Amino acid sequence: MLEITRLNVRFGGAHVLRDVSVAVTHGQIHGLIGPNGSGKTTLLNAISGFVDCTGTITLDGRRLNGLAAHRRVGKGLGRTFQNPKAPDDMTVADLLRLGEHQTRTLQWHTVAFRPWKAAHQRHMFAKRCEQALTSLGLSPDLLERELGTIASGDLKMIDIARALMVRPRLLVLDEPTSGMNDHEIELLRTRLEWLRESGLSVLIVEHNVRVVTDICDRITVLSGGGILAEGSPREVFQRPDVIDAYLGEDEGKSPESPPASLEDTR
Ligand SMILES: Nc1ncnc2c1ncn2[C@@H]1O[C@H](COP(=O)(O)OP(=O)(O)OP(=O)(O)O)[C@@H](O)[C@H]1O
């Protein structure tokens, strides 16, 4: 479904991604892991259209290269951010409307001259908001709450709901579990599995190795801007060079509990 071929990204003299090729299969959860600074977020930014790159990126056979970020959303790409930021006084409904705005907009002339149609569209929007929230185990009661009053774990889930509002074919998640407690991580895990069952494909950057090994069908490991390994979680975490790449990280920035999780995969 997503095919990335020989992708390169340079920031001035820094060659941050080198000949990276990744294929995400339809209906699978594909993990993207690697030490800090290995280029994971840069790869997501290249896919989403936020940084320039060379190489090719196709989604369902359609080339994304050269398209602006919002046009890629229209092609079926939903994306969340590592640290989502929005004004504290914005409501959850406003945020979800922002997501949907990329693919559907209520036109002024509809409001002015066809108010019954505008009312129907508002009703459908409210239903889609409820669906997006409940599909992630969140209450529709959150819709009128201001973002500043919501806990960080729920905010990450609401950002995923925003991405779901465009009805993506591929959902791209950047470290969704950071800021979540164990209960929220477990909820996210089951909800992502449920979304996969319903046909959604997911590309997930994640530091929590237990989450990655539990939910991912395939994993790509980045190191120093290049691909170090690719395969099933079991295959990848049995490789000594992958274990070295993780255990060689700076203290305090290493992925959560890698040694225990690595043992689980053997
Ligand atoms: N806009 C930029 N200009 C210059 N260098 C950048 C830019 N963005 C990222 N980099 C560099 O590119 C490299 C990869 O960064 P990136 O954020 O993609 O890594 P990452 O694997 O996502 O790291 P982390 O796990 O810490 O989020 C790093 O060395 C970073 O300093």
The ligand as a Tripos MOL2 file, in Angstrom:
@<TRIPOS>MOLECULE
LIG
   31    33     1     0     0
SMALL
NO_CHARGES

@<TRIPOS>ATOM
      1 N1         15.1540   20.5040   10.2950 N.pl3     1 LIG1
      2 C1         16.3020   19.8990   10.5540 C.ar      1 LIG1
      3 N2         17.4790   20.4880   10.2510 N.ar      1 LIG1
      4 C2         18.6720   19.8820   10.4910 C.ar      1 LIG1
      5 N3         18.7810   18.6400   11.0380 N.ar      1 LIG1
      6 C3         17.6460   18.0290   11.3830 C.ar      1 LIG1
      7 C4         16.3490   18.5920   11.1470 C.ar      1 LIG1
      8 N4         15.4010   17.7220   11.5820 N.ar      1 LIG1
      9 C5         16.0620   16.6470   12.0460 C.ar      1 LIG1
     10 N5         17.4000   16.8290   11.9370 N.ar      1 LIG1
     11 C6         18.4410   15.8690   12.3090 C.3       1 LIG1
     12 O1         18.1370   14.6710   11.6310 O.3       1 LIG1
     13 C7         18.4730   13.5550   12.4390 C.3       1 LIG1
     14 C8         17.2600   12.6550   12.5760 C.3       1 LIG1
     15 O2         16.2830   13.3130   13.3700 O.3       1 LIG1
     16 P1         14.8480   12.6640   13.6430 P.3       1 LIG1
     17 O3         14.1010   13.6030   14.5190 O.co2     1 LIG1
     18 O4         14.2480   12.2740   12.3740 O.co2     1 LIG1
     19 O5         15.2600   11.3650   14.4560 O.3       1 LIG1
     20 P2         14.3240   10.3740   15.2720 P.3       1 LIG1
     21 O6         14.8010    9.0020   14.9690 O.co2     1 LIG1
     22 O7         12.9000   10.6760   15.0290 O.co2     1 LIG1
     23 O8         14.7040   10.7510   16.7650 O.3       1 LIG1
     24 P3         13.8060   10.6510   18.1180 P.3       1 LIG1
     25 O9         13.6320    9.2020   18.4040 O.co2     1 LIG1
     26 O10        14.6840   11.3400   19.1320 O.co2     1 LIG1
     27 O11        12.5280   11.4010   17.8740 O.co2     1 LIG1
     28 C9         18.9570   14.0940   13.7670 C.3       1 LIG1
     29 O12        20.3650   14.1150   13.7500 O.3       1 LIG1
     30 C10        18.4090   15.5110   13.7860 C.3       1 LIG1
     31 O13        19.2370   16.3650   14.5270 O.3       1 LIG1
@<TRIPOS>BOND
     1     1     2 1
     2     2     3 ar
     3     2     7 ar
     4     3     4 ar
     5     4     5 ar
     6     5     6 ar
     7     6     7 ar
     8     6    10 ar
     9     7     8 ar
    10     8     9 ar
    11     9    10 ar
    12    10    11 1
    13    11    12 1
    14    11    30 1
    15    12    13 1
    16    13    14 1
    17    13    28 1
    18    14    15 1
    19    15    16 1
    20    16    17 2
    21    16    18 1
    22    16    19 1
    23    19    20 1
    24    20    21 2
    25    20    22 1
    26    20    23 1
    27    23    24 1
    28    24    25 2
    29    24    26 1
    30    24    27 1
    31    28    29 1
    32    28    30 1
    33    30    31 1
@<TRIPOS>SUBSTRUCTURE
     1 LIG1         1 GROUP 0 **** ****
